[in-house]
């Protein structure tokens, strides 16, 4: 099983070339590219301003070229992309329109570097206190959102991955289930969208950290998704904050995760979304942090592929 890690927490700390080099030296085979995610500031989004980065055609192209050159230099491939998020700003139609332009550009870049998967968050309202739509309205919004990108996904031979989300009561700080956190709902989305596409244009990225926040079992989630599961976001947390830290630092039962990999015969990459762990260290220690994550990823892979006891 190939092991992978997100570029965030490495390349933004060490620089693109040094970050990819450290990722490779830590033993990772592929990368989860999220380098385009942070170019539409929340402040601009709330004021419905334009996004200067994506308005300039040359800037995304130049950044992608820098990453692609470093990946080629050090012999790592692009296993998956993460599109800019959120996909939807409640009560901010102009901000939503601007963000979707960035998402479409990211699909194009993903296909051009030969990356097979892109994770695109579903549309949802993150507020559990004052939600702006019902679950059925949320479903219709997402079917429209994802269906519109089918021609682009087919053109660039990219599979779009939905992800399990969570929402929060911002006053009490309590966390609740969000879009696709119910695996039955997730399966409905994938099956309905692939039926509309007429081929497998959609799959699922299971975010283990988001499961932990909701007290959900990773093995059950993987079994429920079946072959719809094509990508992973592997990280840990304290059950309260989405800290994106290393496995065994938080609350996840990693034996259940490994069992899920083994029982379902998961064929995708084992991708760590652990930028929060790297960022907890001084810059000089980030390569050592990556080494630890690489050892953990390989341990998971070895145990998942071992013969059943």
C-alpha positions as CSV (number, residue, x, y, z in Angstrom):
1,X,0.0,0.0,0.0
2,X,1.4,3.4,-1.0
3,X,1.7,6.0,1.8
4,X,0.9,9.6,1.3
5,X,0.8,12.9,3.2
6,X,-0.6,16.4,2.6
7,X,1.8,19.1,1.4
8,X,0.4,21.5,4.0
9,X,2.5,21.5,7.2
10,X,5.6,20.7,5.1
11,X,5.9,22.9,2.0
12,X,4.4,26.0,3.7
13,X,6.9,25.6,6.5
14,X,10.0,24.5,4.7
15,X,9.4,25.8,1.2
16,X,8.1,23.8,-1.7
17,X,11.4,22.1,-2.8
18,X,12.6,21.4,0.7
19,X,9.2,20.3,1.8
20,X,8.8,17.7,-1.0
21,X,12.4,16.5,-0.3
22,X,11.6,16.0,3.4
23,X,8.4,14.2,2.5
24,X,10.2,11.8,0.2
25,X,13.0,11.2,2.7
26,X,10.4,10.3,5.3
27,X,9.4,7.4,3.0
28,X,6.2,8.8,1.5
29,X,5.4,7.7,-2.1
30,X,2.7,10.2,-3.0
31,X,1.4,13.6,-1.9
32,X,-2.0,15.1,-1.2
33,X,-1.7,18.5,-2.8
34,X,-3.6,21.3,-0.9
35,X,-1.4,24.2,-2.0
36,X,-4.3,26.1,-3.6
37,X,-6.6,26.0,-0.5
38,X,-5.6,29.1,1.3
39,X,-5.9,31.8,-1.4
40,X,-9.4,33.1,-0.7
41,X,-9.3,34.6,2.8
42,X,-12.3,34.3,5.0
43,X,-12.4,38.1,5.4
44,X,-12.7,38.6,1.6
45,X,-15.3,35.8,1.4
46,X,-17.5,37.4,4.0
47,X,-17.3,40.7,2.2
48,X,-17.8,38.9,-1.2
49,X,-14.6,40.4,-2.6
50,X,-13.0,38.8,-5.6
51,X,-10.0,36.4,-5.2
52,X,-6.9,38.1,-6.7
53,X,-5.0,34.8,-6.8
54,X,-7.4,32.9,-9.0
55,X,-8.3,36.0,-11.0
56,X,-4.8,36.0,-12.3
57,X,-4.4,33.0,-14.6
58,X,-0.7,32.9,-14.2
59,X,-0.5,32.6,-10.4
60,X,-2.2,29.1,-10.0
61,X,-0.2,27.9,-13.0
62,X,3.1,29.1,-11.6
63,X,2.5,27.5,-8.2
64,X,1.4,24.2,-9.7
65,X,4.5,24.2,-11.9
66,X,6.7,24.7,-8.8
67,X,5.1,21.7,-7.0
68,X,5.1,19.5,-10.1
69,X,8.8,20.2,-10.7
70,X,9.7,19.4,-7.1
71,X,7.6,16.2,-7.2
72,X,9.4,15.0,-10.4
73,X,12.8,15.9,-8.9
74,X,12.3,13.8,-5.8
75,X,10.3,11.0,-7.4
76,X,6.9,11.4,-5.7
77,X,3.5,11.3,-7.5
78,X,0.3,13.2,-6.9
79,X,-2.1,10.8,-5.2
80,X,-4.9,13.2,-4.5
81,X,-5.7,17.0,-4.5
82,X,-7.8,18.9,-2.0
83,X,-9.9,21.6,-3.6
84,X,-10.3,25.1,-2.0
85,X,-13.0,25.1,0.7
86,X,-15.7,25.7,1.7
87,X,-17.7,24.9,-1.4
88,X,-20.6,27.0,-0.1
89,X,-21.0,30.2,1.8
90,X,-24.5,30.5,3.4
91,X,-26.1,33.9,2.5
92,X,-23.0,34.8,0.5
93,X,-23.8,33.9,-3.2
94,X,-21.0,36.0,-4.6
95,X,-18.5,34.4,-2.3
96,X,-19.8,31.0,-3.4
97,X,-19.4,31.9,-7.0
98,X,-15.8,33.0,-6.5
99,X,-14.9,29.9,-4.6
100,X,-16.4,27.6,-7.3
101,X,-14.3,29.3,-9.9
102,X,-11.2,28.2,-7.8
103,X,-12.6,24.7,-7.4
104,X,-13.0,24.3,-11.2
105,X,-9.5,25.6,-11.8
106,X,-8.2,23.0,-9.3
107,X,-9.9,20.2,-11.1
108,X,-8.2,21.2,-14.3
109,X,-4.8,21.4,-12.6
110,X,-5.4,18.0,-11.0
111,X,-6.0,16.4,-14.3
112,X,-3.1,18.0,-16.0
113,X,-0.6,16.5,-13.6
114,X,-2.2,13.1,-13.8
115,X,-3.6,13.0,-10.3
116,X,-6.6,10.6,-10.2
117,X,-8.6,12.0,-7.2
118,X,-9.7,15.4,-6.0
119,X,-11.5,15.9,-2.6
120,X,-14.2,18.6,-2.8
121,X,-16.2,19.3,0.3
122,X,-20.0,19.0,0.0
123,X,-22.1,22.2,0.4
124,X,-23.4,22.6,3.9
125,X,-24.1,25.2,6.6
126,X,-21.6,24.8,9.4
127,X,-23.9,26.4,12.0
128,X,-25.8,23.9,14.1
129,X,-27.6,26.8,15.9
130,X,-29.0,28.6,12.9
131,X,-29.0,26.2,9.9
132,X,-30.0,27.9,6.7
133,X,-31.5,24.8,5.0
134,X,-33.1,21.4,5.6
135,X,-31.4,18.1,4.8
136,X,-33.4,17.7,1.6
137,X,-32.5,21.2,0.5
138,X,-28.9,20.4,1.3
139,X,-29.2,17.2,-0.8
140,X,-30.7,19.1,-3.8
141,X,-28.0,21.8,-3.6
142,X,-25.2,19.2,-3.6
143,X,-26.6,17.2,-6.5
144,X,-26.8,20.4,-8.5
145,X,-23.3,21.4,-7.4
146,X,-21.6,18.1,-8.2
147,X,-23.6,17.4,-11.3
148,X,-22.4,20.7,-12.9
149,X,-18.8,19.5,-12.7
150,X,-19.3,16.1,-14.4
151,X,-18.1,17.3,-17.9
152,X,-14.9,18.7,-16.4
153,X,-14.2,15.6,-14.4
154,X,-14.7,13.5,-17.5
155,X,-12.5,15.8,-19.6
156,X,-9.6,15.6,-17.2
157,X,-10.2,12.0,-16.0
158,X,-10.4,12.9,-12.4
159,X,-12.7,11.3,-9.7
160,X,-14.3,13.7,-7.3
161,X,-14.3,12.5,-3.7
162,X,-16.9,13.7,-1.2
163,X,-16.0,13.9,2.4
164,X,-17.7,13.4,5.8
165,X,-18.3,16.7,7.5
166,X,-19.3,18.0,11.0
167,X,-21.1,21.2,12.2
168,X,-20.9,23.1,15.4
169,X,-23.1,25.2,17.7
170,X,-20.7,28.1,17.8
171,X,-22.2,29.3,21.1
172,X,-22.0,26.1,23.1
173,X,-19.1,24.7,21.1
174,X,-20.9,21.4,20.8
175,X,-20.2,19.4,17.6
176,X,-22.9,17.6,15.6
177,X,-23.2,15.4,12.5
178,X,-22.8,17.2,9.2
179,X,-23.3,16.4,5.6
180,X,-22.2,12.8,4.7
181,X,-21.2,11.9,8.3
182,X,-24.0,9.3,8.1
183,X,-22.5,6.6,5.8
184,X,-25.9,5.8,4.4
185,X,-26.3,9.4,3.3
186,X,-22.8,9.3,1.9
187,X,-23.6,6.1,-0.1
188,X,-26.7,7.8,-1.5
189,X,-24.8,10.7,-2.7
190,X,-22.1,8.6,-4.5
191,X,-24.6,6.3,-6.1
192,X,-27.0,9.0,-7.2
193,X,-24.1,11.1,-8.7
194,X,-22.5,8.2,-10.5
195,X,-25.9,7.3,-12.0
196,X,-26.3,10.9,-13.2
197,X,-22.7,10.7,-14.7
198,X,-23.3,7.4,-16.3
199,X,-19.9,6.2,-15.0
200,X,-17.7,6.3,-11.9
201,X,-16.9,10.0,-11.6
202,X,-17.5,10.1,-7.8
203,X,-16.0,8.3,-4.8
204,X,-15.6,9.0,-1.1
205,X,-12.7,10.3,1.0
206,X,-13.2,9.1,4.6
207,X,-11.9,11.6,7.1
208,X,-10.9,9.7,10.2
209,X,-10.5,12.8,12.3
210,X,-14.0,13.9,11.6
211,X,-15.3,10.5,12.6
212,X,-13.5,10.9,16.0
213,X,-15.2,14.3,16.6
214,X,-18.5,12.6,16.3
215,X,-17.6,9.4,18.2
216,X,-18.0,7.2,15.1
217,X,-16.2,4.0,14.4
218,X,-13.8,3.9,11.4
219,X,-14.1,0.2,10.8
220,X,-17.9,0.4,10.5
221,X,-17.6,3.5,8.2
222,X,-15.3,1.7,5.8
223,X,-17.5,-1.4,5.8
224,X,-20.5,0.7,5.0
225,X,-18.8,2.6,2.2
226,X,-17.5,-0.5,0.5
227,X,-15.9,0.1,-2.9
228,X,-17.1,3.7,-2.8
229,X,-14.1,4.4,-0.5
230,X,-11.2,5.5,-2.7
231,X,-9.3,8.0,-0.5
232,X,-8.5,8.7,3.1
233,X,-7.7,11.6,5.4
234,X,-5.9,10.0,8.3
235,X,-5.4,12.1,11.5
236,X,-6.2,12.1,15.2
237,X,-7.7,14.6,17.7
238,X,-8.9,15.0,21.2
239,X,-12.6,14.6,20.3
240,X,-13.2,18.3,20.7
241,X,-11.0,20.1,18.3
242,X,-10.2,19.2,14.7
243,X,-6.4,19.5,15.3
244,X,-5.2,17.2,12.5
245,X,-2.5,15.7,14.6
246,X,-0.6,12.4,14.5
247,X,-2.2,9.0,15.2
248,X,-1.8,7.9,18.8
249,X,-1.8,11.5,20.0
250,X,-5.6,11.7,20.3
251,X,-8.5,9.4,20.9
252,X,-8.9,7.2,17.8
253,X,-8.9,3.4,18.2
254,X,-6.3,2.7,15.5
255,X,-6.8,-1.0,15.9
256,X,-10.3,-0.5,14.5
257,X,-9.0,1.6,11.7
258,X,-6.4,-1.1,10.7
259,X,-9.2,-3.8,11.0
260,X,-11.3,-1.7,8.6
261,X,-8.4,-1.5,6.0
262,X,-7.9,-5.2,6.3
263,X,-11.5,-6.4,6.2
264,X,-12.5,-4.1,3.3
265,X,-9.4,-4.7,1.2
266,X,-8.9,-1.0,0.8
267,X,-6.8,-0.4,-2.4
268,X,-6.1,3.3,-2.3
269,X,-3.3,5.2,-0.8
270,X,-2.9,5.6,3.0
271,X,-3.0,9.4,3.2
272,X,-2.1,11.4,6.3
273,X,-3.7,14.8,6.7
274,X,-1.6,15.8,9.7
275,X,-0.4,19.3,9.1
276,X,-1.4,20.3,12.7
277,X,1.1,17.8,14.0
278,X,4.0,19.3,11.9
279,X,3.1,22.8,12.8
280,X,3.3,22.1,16.5
281,X,7.1,21.9,16.1
282,X,9.8,24.4,15.3
283,X,10.8,24.5,11.6
284,X,14.0,22.6,12.3
285,X,12.1,19.6,13.7
286,X,9.5,19.3,10.9
287,X,11.6,16.7,9.0
288,X,11.8,14.6,12.1
289,X,8.1,14.9,12.6
290,X,7.6,13.8,9.0
291,X,9.8,10.8,9.7
292,X,7.7,9.8,12.6
293,X,4.5,10.1,10.5
294,X,6.2,8.1,7.7
295,X,7.0,5.3,10.2
296,X,3.4,5.3,11.5
297,X,2.0,5.1,8.0
298,X,4.2,2.2,7.1
299,X,3.2,0.4,10.3
300,X,-0.5,0.8,9.4
301,X,0.2,-0.5,5.9
302,X,2.2,-3.5,7.1
303,X,-0.5,-4.4,9.6
304,X,-3.3,-4.0,7.2
305,X,-1.6,-6.2,4.7
306,X,-0.6,-8.9,7.2
307,X,-2.4,-12.2,7.2
308,X,-5.5,-12.3,9.4
309,X,-4.8,-13.7,12.8
